[in-house]
Amino acid sequence: MLARLTHLDRLEAEAIHIFREVAATFANPVMLYSVGKDSSVLLHLAIKAFYPAKPPFPFLHVDTTWKFREMIEFRDQIAKKLGFDLLVHINQEGVRDNVNPFDSGSNVHTHVMKTVGLRQALDKYGFDAAFGGARRDEEKSRAKERIFSFRNAQHAWDPKRQRPEMWKIYNTRVAPGESIRVFPLSNWTELDIWQYILQENIPIVPLYFAKRRPVVERDGMLIMRDDERMKLKPGEVVEDRLVRFRTLGCYPLTGAIESDAETLEEIVSEMLTARTSERQGRLIDRDESGSMEKKKREGYF
Amino acid sequence: MKADPVQAAESVREYLESQNRKSLLRFLTCGSVDDGKSTLIGRLLSDTRQIFEDQLSALERDSRKHGTTGDEVDFALLVDGLEAEREQGITIDVAYRFFSTAKRKFIVADTPGHEQYTRNMATGASTADLAIVLVDARQGVVAQTRRHSIIASLLGIRHVIVAINKIDLVGFDQQIFDRIASEYREFAKDLHFSSIMPIPISARYGDNVTTRSANSGWYSGPTLLDHLETVAVDEISIDAPFRFPVQYVNRPNLDFRGFAGTIASGSVLVGDEVVVAKSGKSARVKRIVAQGGDLDGAVSGQAITLVLDEEVEASRGNMLVAPTARPQVADQFAANIVWFDENGLKPGRSYILRTETDQVGATVTDLKYRININNFAHEAAKSLAMNEVGICNISAQAPIAFDTFAENRTTGAFILIDRMSNATVGAGMILHGLRRADNIHWQSLDIGKHERAQAKNQKPAVFWFTGLSGSGKSTIANLLEKKLHASGHHTYILDGDNVRHGLNRDLGFTDADRVENIRRVAEVARLMTDAGLVVLVSFISPFRAERQMARELMEKGEFIEVFVDTPFEECVKRDPKGLYARALSGSLKNFTGVDSPYEAPEDPEIHLETLGKSTEELVEILENWLHERDIEQEQYDDGGGI
């Protein structure tokens, strides 16, 4: 007697199907690996999709040089353990110009180090398809995006001219220079991600779990002082508080939440009673309504 | 204070398990502009408590800026995620939203009402099981209600909720509700819906959305959410015949060869016999490989990797199927087509047809009729414009394996892609295979192309001269033929003007006729190469897609595209037949370069820039090119001449 598929079974099958479709139809795909929980799930699914072979594409991390130190450690440890081909790209022009979240502002920093850095890396290696871990439940403009999302030769997304996407029949054709961003987790929700991490026992960065960490209150957010580059403003004090992160990015732009959730079950239970969305901890979304769409049109993931 | 951690963890796991067992309903909201689709979804999300505080405060901010509901929160702004949408107060593209209740999980596609964005509505409908068709109680059933209902039906949706919205604005009048409901039922009686549920609602105020309204005491049916939670979802039956489109062949080393794909229907167990659809070869399933341990069996919807007990040939695009209930394999079939592109469907033009995993060149050989969305009348048509629906016969360059769409939504569907722009221009639902191809078998003859060409001591070729009228195509082709003839070649010239007087005299100069014109000439050229001739085709042939189609008809290396590149101004000056004068004065319509486009070749074998060169010099370029090619080819074979 064969069992009916569960909700997670269906989501998993859809993602695996998408991975294989790209491997079968693109010349030079890459998976964007951003070290967060969604990337961890994506990596896990990529491995399942091609087992017993290894995923037939490299993994790319666009390092802004401002990620949490624990993220970089985790990244290197996972790459070593799984033996996958990890490419790390840093926008050296941005480093040279000393672009950073404090002096340049979150918008400029994100644009130069992340969006431009990503475009540089895609051009450098000539990737024609790039997997990302974005989900439609994260944000309004993401809710509008196709699973196979076309980008012109300048890496720009034109939300008004998206290709129709019928059934599971994906149009994977691109002209030279053009590319497709592919989102296997499009139909997953935040709860699905946690539930899958729990079910499959997927390793994630410890920053997601509550621990006493040195934080500073700034602009209504709790920013963890991960290294000496963060200068204190007058009146600011570093306190050790019991905190964790719902999403991970550049440490100066990622707000911690006060929490005592130390296990996956406690995280889920906390999430079920949460009154704010996970992106609330992201400074870059706050600038103005529609800011995510703008970034995506410029080539942000 | 934390609760007992062990007990808390246990209850979280129980909760998650119950979530995991819930069924999923995918539905869409559709209907005309301003019928309140986005508002309804905003209301559903809000009433089922799926909106976070930070999202609510952003919504309040946006409502003040862009809202259309005065001081109240405009729920439509929750789903209209694009800036252009919020500014214009309309929905352009489909948005996907997720929510769940105690009984079920939902993915809802909020689709645009404007006719020009119908393709985005179709995108949302293609993966949905149920459609909520919104109708404004003040307007009743309008054209867009019908168009969306027809598309939903064609795309295989079997359940419809007719949400008669803004019922508050007609004073909760039961007669209005009854009239619209029966009008819809009458209209939809031929659409094969298995359930139609009319519900009076006010999306803005929430009447009968998630809670029963006190304002419509006469209504005794379920609320919208009640119905969504209880309607029976037609899951792909695991009792249907086994269909496994091969998506990817996993071959990490010589010892492992796995067929990866997603089961489209049915189920499979280790030991089962399966058949390769296109070849009829059979084998048994030896393993179902998965990380963490092989599986004993798998069901429809599962993405798996199969290993067979024998080496059978099956690459991407083929299908492994149940031996006793096989799909059809044919290169000709009839299908419903929904057209998406600004450039209309042109019978005779070659498109790329894609099924879930197969890809093949295909043309619409016969547009049987267009469906009038107001009265279902079948209308004769020469092409399908954007958002139109029609029934077509399709001819593919190679056979594909398929079921009818009515039998299987996965193996009976395809999309059409434009060869040049790579745009997805249409979607198709297969009605039935056409048996013609089976009856007209290719005659297997003892004397073949090779023998005929040998007798002439030459290699067949097609010189395809393309360029504007008056660019010099025919003059160059004529001189080249003389020279080839003089050197002992067997040649023939197909000239645009000459062919139009005979074979193609029934064709005019519309885009559709131009496409057919080129198709016929290309087929004739192919027969002539089969006869062993060197063919010189001298046709304006303005569209890249048709030249590409002609190229694909010939054997590799046989098609030589010659771009006769003369500037437009020069052609106008020469005007050997006085045609430009007439076209520019407006008395001659659809003239290439004037009011009909010419798409220059991007990568022709030979690019002749004619300005300042005599015909002799140009033909010399062609001869030199041929000479160099022959030297190259002599290293591979000893064919004579061209």
Chai-1 contact restraints between the chains, C-beta under 6 A:
chainA,res_idxA,chainB,res_idxB,connection_type,confidence,min_distance_angstrom,max_distance_angstrom,comment,restraint_id
A,L2,B,S267,contact,1.0,0.0,6.0,A-B,restraint_1
A,L2,B,G297,contact,1.0,0.0,6.0,A-B,restraint_2
A,L2,B,V299,contact,1.0,0.0,6.0,A-B,restraint_3
A,L5,B,G301,contact,1.0,0.0,6.0,A-B,restraint_4
A,T6,B,N20,contact,1.0,0.0,6.0,A-B,restraint_5
A,H7,B,N20,contact,1.0,0.0,6.0,A-B,restraint_6
A,L8,B,N20,contact,1.0,0.0,6.0,A-B,restraint_7
A,A13,B,G301,contact,1.0,0.0,6.0,A-B,restraint_8
A,A13,B,Q302,contact,1.0,0.0,6.0,A-B,restraint_9
A,A13,B,A303,contact,1.0,0.0,6.0,A-B,restraint_10
A,I16,B,A303,contact,1.0,0.0,6.0,A-B,restraint_11
A,H17,B,T262,contact,1.0,0.0,6.0,A-B,restraint_12
A,H17,B,A303,contact,1.0,0.0,6.0,A-B,restraint_13
A,R20,B,Q247,contact,1.0,0.0,6.0,A-B,restraint_14
A,R20,B,Y248,contact,1.0,0.0,6.0,A-B,restraint_15
A,R20,B,A260,contact,1.0,0.0,6.0,A-B,restraint_16
A,A23,B,Y248,contact,1.0,0.0,6.0,A-B,restraint_17
A,A24,B,Y248,contact,1.0,0.0,6.0,A-B,restraint_18
A,A24,B,R316,contact,1.0,0.0,6.0,A-B,restraint_19
A,K48,B,Q291,contact,1.0,0.0,6.0,A-B,restraint_20
A,Y51,B,Q291,contact,1.0,0.0,6.0,A-B,restraint_21
A,A53,B,N250,contact,1.0,0.0,6.0,A-B,restraint_22
A,A53,B,P252,contact,1.0,0.0,6.0,A-B,restraint_23
A,R136,B,Y96,contact,1.0,0.0,6.0,A-B,restraint_24
A,D137,B,F98,contact,1.0,0.0,6.0,A-B,restraint_25
A,K140,B,G81,contact,1.0,0.0,6.0,A-B,restraint_26
A,S141,B,G81,contact,1.0,0.0,6.0,A-B,restraint_27
A,A143,B,G81,contact,1.0,0.0,6.0,A-B,restraint_28
A,A143,B,A95,contact,1.0,0.0,6.0,A-B,restraint_29
A,A143,B,Y96,contact,1.0,0.0,6.0,A-B,restraint_30
A,K144,B,G81,contact,1.0,0.0,6.0,A-B,restraint_31
A,K144,B,L82,contact,1.0,0.0,6.0,A-B,restraint_32
A,K144,B,D93,contact,1.0,0.0,6.0,A-B,restraint_33
A,K144,B,A95,contact,1.0,0.0,6.0,A-B,restraint_34
A,P159,B,L82,contact,1.0,0.0,6.0,A-B,restraint_35
A,K160,B,I92,contact,1.0,0.0,6.0,A-B,restraint_36
A,Q162,B,D93,contact,1.0,0.0,6.0,A-B,restraint_37
A,R163,B,T424,contact,1.0,0.0,6.0,A-B,restraint_38
A,P164,B,R119,contact,1.0,0.0,6.0,A-B,restraint_39
A,P164,B,T123,contact,1.0,0.0,6.0,A-B,restraint_40
A,P164,B,F340,contact,1.0,0.0,6.0,A-B,restraint_41
A,P164,B,T424,contact,1.0,0.0,6.0,A-B,restraint_42
A,E165,B,T123,contact,1.0,0.0,6.0,A-B,restraint_43
A,M166,B,S126,contact,1.0,0.0,6.0,A-B,restraint_44
A,M166,B,I415,contact,1.0,0.0,6.0,A-B,restraint_45
A,M166,B,A427,contact,1.0,0.0,6.0,A-B,restraint_46
A,W167,B,S126,contact,1.0,0.0,6.0,A-B,restraint_47
A,W167,B,A413,contact,1.0,0.0,6.0,A-B,restraint_48
A,K168,B,E356,contact,1.0,0.0,6.0,A-B,restraint_49
A,I169,B,R354,contact,1.0,0.0,6.0,A-B,restraint_50
A,I169,B,E356,contact,1.0,0.0,6.0,A-B,restraint_51
A,I169,B,I415,contact,1.0,0.0,6.0,A-B,restraint_52
A,N171,B,I417,contact,1.0,0.0,6.0,A-B,restraint_53
A,N171,B,T424,contact,1.0,0.0,6.0,A-B,restraint_54
A,R173,B,N422,contact,1.0,0.0,6.0,A-B,restraint_55
A,T189,B,F98,contact,1.0,0.0,6.0,A-B,restraint_56
A,Q195,B,L16,contact,1.0,0.0,6.0,A-B,restraint_57
A,E265,B,A9,contact,1.0,0.0,6.0,A-B,restraint_58
A,E265,B,V12,contact,1.0,0.0,6.0,A-B,restraint_59
A,V268,B,V12,contact,1.0,0.0,6.0,A-B,restraint_60
A,S269,B,V12,contact,1.0,0.0,6.0,A-B,restraint_61
A,R275,B,E53,contact,1.0,0.0,6.0,A-B,restraint_62
A,T276,B,F52,contact,1.0,0.0,6.0,A-B,restraint_63
A,T276,B,E53,contact,1.0,0.0,6.0,A-B,restraint_64
A,T276,B,D54,contact,1.0,0.0,6.0,A-B,restraint_65
A,S277,B,F52,contact,1.0,0.0,6.0,A-B,restraint_66
A,S277,B,D54,contact,1.0,0.0,6.0,A-B,restraint_67
A,S277,B,Q55,contact,1.0,0.0,6.0,A-B,restraint_68
A,Q280,B,D54,contact,1.0,0.0,6.0,A-B,restraint_69
A,S289,B,D62,contact,1.0,0.0,6.0,A-B,restraint_70
A,G290,B,E83,contact,1.0,0.0,6.0,A-B,restraint_71
A,E293,B,E83,contact,1.0,0.0,6.0,A-B,restraint_72
